[in-house]
Amino acid sequence: MSTRRRATAARIFVALTTLVSAGLLAAAVLVPAPATVVPFVMVACLGCSVWAGYQLASAVDALRDPQLELRRELDRLPETEHPLGL
């Protein structure tokens, strides 16, 4: 996936995650939910939002430094020896 598409997808993912988390948290608080469930819903909503923000930060960082993305791809390639054994 290209860097720009990854950044756009990350932005959309953050927006959707925030909306879904806010809706789920509001539903858990407004609808009479068991008191033991509300803290778990809060942790899950906040955790997903933080994780989505972390993904957005790395995608935007790759937009700022395109060489960084190339270096990451090159680091993933296996190293081979020279065919002549020099």
Helices and strands as residue ranges (DSSP letters): H 3-30, H 38-64, H 66-76
